[in-house]
Amino acid sequence: GYGAFGLVNPIQALGRAMAAIADFQVPNEPKTTFNVGRIGGGTSVNSIPFEAWMEMDMRSADSAALQSVDAKLHKAVDDPVAIQ
């Protein structure tokens, strides 16, 4: 809330991560897909949430392509947290 303004906000960090995820480039062949399908967190509009979460689906016929998306995901999640 008001007194905690400026503290790390997990939902804002998650939003930054999701924006980075939306920009992922993946190969057409082998077919590789990803999707953030669920998000959540927070308890009220006037408090800094103590957590934020998302569920992401990643699929590929090629394990190297899947590992590449996974590495991009970890960077996308770690970078916004480090910034805050």
N, C-alpha and C positions, 0 to 999 in steps of 0.2 A: 504494500500500500504506500501511502504518502511518505512515511518515515523510511521505507526500504527502497525508495526510488534510487536507481543507479546500481543496485545489486544485480548479479547475473540472473537473467530471466530465461529459464529453460524453454519456454514457448517461443520467445523471440529467437533463440539460438536454433530451435527446431525449424522455425520458418525460414531462416537463412539456409539451413541445410537442405530443406525441401526445394528452395529456389535453385540451389546448385544442382540438385538431383534432376530437376526439370531440364537442365542444359546438358545432361550426359549425352555423349555421342556413342552409339553402339553400331556394330557391323550389321549390314543386311544379311550377309552370309558369313558365318552360320547365323541363323535367325537368333537374335538375342533381344529379350524384352525385360522391362522393369516397370513397376508401378507402386506408388505409395497409395495404399488402399484404406488405411485407417490412421487416425491421429487422435490424441487426447491429452488431458492434463489440466491442472488448475482446479480451484474450488470456488472461486468467486471473481467478479470483475475488478475488485478493488484490492487485490493482494497479489504479491509476487508468488507464482506457483512454485511448489517445491519439486515438481516433476513435469516432464512432458515426454510423450512417447509417440512412436509411429510404427506401423507394420508395413514392410516393403516386400514385394514379391519380385524375385529375379529369376529369369529362366533363359537357358541357352542349350543348344545341342552340343556345344563345345565347352569343355571345362575351363580352358584358358580364357575364353570370352567371359564366362561367368565369374572367374576369379578377378578379371579386370574390372567388372562392374562392382564387385564386392570391395575392391581396393578403393575405387572412386567413392563408394558409399562411406567407407570409414573416414576418408579425407574430408568429405562433405560434412560429416557429423563432428569431427574433431576440430576443424578450422573455426567454426563460429564459437565454439566453447572457449578456444584459446584466445579469441579476440576479446571476449568479455572478461 
